[in-house]
Amino acid sequence: MKYYFTLQNICLSLFLFLFFSGCSKEEVQGTNEQIVVQISTIDALLQGVFDGETTLNKLTSSGDFGIGTFNSLDGEMLFYNGTFYQIKGDGKIYKPAGDTKTPFSTITYFAPEVNYNLNSFSYEELKNTIDTLIASPNLFYAIRLQGNFNYVKTRSVPAQQKPYPPLVEVTANQPEFEIQSVSGTLCGYYCPPFVTGINVPGYHLHFISEDETFGGHVLEFELDEGTLDLDQITNFKLILPGEGEFLNTDLNADLSGDLEEVEGS
Ligand SMILES: [Zn+2]
């Protein structure tokens, strides 16, 4: 095929150059270079490695969306539209300072490719539906579900004192919260089965209400109506702690049983 440099082609090229050079960093990353960035591993968290060295300010260079927890396991993290929310064990929601640190979190730039309108969905139904919507169970998907919920049940975790116990001991007495008729947003991830030991295989979602008074790690919900956005991601970056307890923790064991108890959903 021949290509001729006609005036029309030159004009088109100039237009495309100007168009793409005008795109923001986030848009380019959203379409071409999306990466799931993860701090530490789920098995380290299960073993009680509750202190990390990464600040929230640092995380903002890796995305605008994500979930995780805070040093000393001081509540559930939800990172949404570039704002960090800390749902503490008292059930209240705080906006943590940028120098707050995280021992475990999963961050990305959220740039959904597709969205769906959903009615009357439970957590189980959502999982089954996303299973049928995604191109492959072997990729990462960032998930956002915004809407009106008839019911949401969450949990959080209270801050721990050293020596830290295993996570499964903390969640055995976890504070749980329930709310009826609430508008809000679920954020989280589907991770492929081969992340065992590193992240949570399958679904992991956190919730925040629109009025920012209710949230946490999602255990159950009943959606009335809402919009589901899915973002397929094929790049994964793991950032391990270079110091602290992580270096001395035995990560040989298969902790899948502990993880199932801890996730509770
Ligand atoms: Zn969680």
Boltz pocket constraint, residues with backbone or C-beta under 6 A from the ligand:
constraints:
  - pocket:
      binder: B
      contacts: [[A, 67], [A, 68], [A, 76], [A, 204], [A, 205], [A, 206], [A, 217], [A, 218]]
      max_distance: 6.0
